[in-house]
């Protein structure tokens, strides 16, 4: 399973997108979430059955992660 993660930032009301990152395991993804949101609680939002989700912090609304689980 491949996991594609794209980081998004909001600065001065402008949305910025970084180049996608590729991970090969859930552990790699969790490590990146902990690095991206240090010492913050996070939550995931997505639709049932969809391979895509959004990871956000409960305290920092200026950045989020888009996660896409791929079977390729």
Backbone as numpy.savetxt, mean C-alpha at the origin, in Angstrom:
# Nx Ny Nz CAx CAy CAz Cx Cy Cz
2.97 -16.10 -6.15 2.13 -14.92 -6.15 3.02 -13.68 -6.15
2.70 -12.73 -7.00 3.36 -11.43 -7.01 2.45 -10.42 -6.35
3.05 -9.50 -5.62 2.31 -8.42 -5.00 2.91 -7.12 -5.50
2.11 -6.33 -6.20 2.56 -5.06 -6.74 2.04 -3.95 -5.84
2.95 -3.11 -5.35 2.59 -2.04 -4.42 3.01 -0.70 -5.01
2.08 0.24 -5.02 2.37 1.59 -5.49 2.15 2.56 -4.35
3.15 3.41 -4.10 3.06 4.40 -3.04 2.49 5.70 -3.60
1.59 6.30 -2.85 0.99 7.58 -3.21 1.19 8.57 -2.06
1.47 9.83 -2.44 1.64 10.92 -1.47 0.77 12.09 -1.89
0.28 12.82 -0.92 -0.45 14.05 -1.20 0.33 15.20 -0.57
0.76 16.15 -1.41 1.44 17.35 -0.93 0.85 18.55 -1.62
0.47 19.55 -0.84 -0.13 20.78 -1.38 -1.31 20.47 -2.30
-2.15 19.54 -1.88 -3.35 19.12 -2.63 -3.04 18.52 -3.99
-1.82 18.00 -4.18 -1.43 17.32 -5.43 -1.09 15.88 -5.07
-1.63 14.93 -5.85 -1.38 13.51 -5.63 -0.17 13.08 -6.44
0.83 12.49 -5.78 2.03 11.99 -6.43 2.07 10.47 -6.32
2.55 9.84 -7.38 2.64 8.38 -7.44 4.09 7.99 -7.70
4.60 7.04 -6.92 5.95 6.53 -7.13 5.89 5.29 -8.02
7.03 4.86 -8.51 7.10 3.65 -9.33 6.67 2.44 -8.50
5.98 1.49 -9.14 5.51 0.31 -8.40 6.68 -0.54 -7.89
6.44 -1.18 -6.76 7.37 -2.12 -6.17 6.78 -3.52 -6.28
7.62 -4.52 -6.39 7.14 -5.90 -6.50 7.65 -6.73 -5.34
6.73 -7.43 -4.69 7.09 -8.32 -3.58 6.63 -9.73 -3.92
7.29 -10.72 -3.30 6.99 -12.12 -3.58 6.29 -12.83 -2.43
6.07 -12.12 -1.31 5.41 -12.77 -0.18 4.67 -11.75 0.67
3.74 -12.26 1.46 3.01 -11.41 2.40 3.96 -10.81 3.42
4.98 -11.58 3.85 5.94 -11.06 4.83 6.67 -9.84 4.28
7.07 -9.88 3.01 7.73 -8.73 2.40 6.79 -7.52 2.39
5.53 -7.76 2.07 4.54 -6.69 2.05 4.37 -6.09 3.45
4.24 -6.93 4.46 4.07 -6.45 5.84 5.29 -5.64 6.27
6.48 -6.09 5.92 7.69 -5.33 6.26 7.67 -3.95 5.61
7.21 -3.89 4.37 7.15 -2.60 3.68 6.09 -1.69 4.30
4.96 -2.24 4.66 3.92 -1.45 5.33 4.46 -0.86 6.63
5.18 -1.66 7.40 5.77 -1.17 8.66 6.83 -0.11 8.41
7.57 -0.22 7.33 8.57 0.79 6.97 7.89 2.07 6.49
6.85 1.94 5.67 6.16 3.09 5.07 5.35 3.86 6.11
4.79 3.13 7.07 3.99 3.73 8.15 4.64 3.39 9.50
5.81 3.96 9.83 6.49 3.56 11.06 5.69 3.91 12.32
5.55 2.91 13.18 4.87 3.08 14.48 3.45 3.62 14.35
2.77 3.26 13.25 1.39 3.71 13.04 0.48 2.51 12.86
-0.75 2.66 13.29 -1.76 1.64 13.02 -2.26 1.85 11.59
-2.52 0.75 10.90 -2.98 0.82 9.52 -4.23 -0.03 9.34
-4.90 0.22 8.22 -6.05 -0.60 7.86 -6.08 -0.78 6.35
-6.74 -1.82 5.93 -6.87 -2.14 4.51 -8.32 -2.00 4.09
-8.54 -1.40 2.93 -9.89 -1.28 2.38 -9.89 -1.85 0.97
-10.88 -2.68 0.69 -11.02 -3.27 -0.63 -12.34 -3.99 -0.75
-12.70 -4.34 -1.98 -13.95 -5.05 -2.21 -13.71 -6.55 -2.13
-14.71 -7.28 -1.63 -14.62 -8.74 -1.56 -14.37 -9.32 -2.95
-13.41 -10.22 -3.03 -13.12 -10.89 -4.30 -12.18 -10.13 -5.20
-11.87 -8.91 -4.87 -10.97 -8.09 -5.69 -9.52 -8.33 -5.28
-8.60 -8.40 -6.23 -7.19 -8.55 -5.89 -6.53 -7.24 -5.46
-7.29 -6.14 -5.48 -6.74 -4.83 -5.17 -7.25 -4.33 -3.82
-6.39 -3.58 -3.14 -6.79 -2.94 -1.88 -5.96 -1.69 -1.66
-6.38 -0.90 -0.70 -5.68 0.31 -0.30 -5.28 0.15 1.16
-4.03 0.46 1.48 -3.55 0.44 2.86 -3.36 1.88 3.29
-3.98 2.25 4.41 -3.89 3.62 4.91 -3.53 3.60 6.39
-3.00 4.70 6.85 -2.71 4.90 8.26 -3.94 5.48 8.94
-4.06 5.22 10.22 -5.17 5.81 10.97 -4.86 7.24 11.39
-3.60 7.68 11.26 -3.22 9.02 11.71 -2.65 9.91 10.61
-2.10 9.35 9.56 -1.47 10.14 8.49 -2.28 9.99 7.21
-3.02 11.03 6.85 -3.87 10.98 5.66 -3.16 11.47 4.41
-1.84 11.73 4.49 -1.12 12.28 3.34 -0.47 11.23 2.46
-0.59 9.95 2.83 -0.01 8.92 2.00 -0.79 7.61 2.15
-0.71 6.79 1.10 -1.35 5.48 1.15 -0.68 4.55 0.16
-0.97 3.26 0.27 -0.43 2.24 -0.62 -1.57 1.60 -1.40
-1.35 1.40 -2.69 -2.26 0.61 -3.52 -1.61 -0.75 -3.68
-2.33 -1.81 -3.35 -1.80 -3.18 -3.38 -2.59 -4.00 -4.38
-1.87 -4.71 -5.26 -2.50 -5.58 -6.25 -1.85 -6.95 -6.16
-2.64 -7.96 -5.79 -2.16 -9.34 -5.71 -2.36 -9.98 -7.08
-1.28 -10.50 -7.66 -1.34 -11.09 -8.99 -0.89 -12.54 -8.92
-1.53 -13.40 -9.69 -1.14 -14.81 -9.74 -0.09 -15.09 -10.80
0.37 -14.07 -11.49 1.39 -14.25 -12.55 2.76 -14.35 -11.95
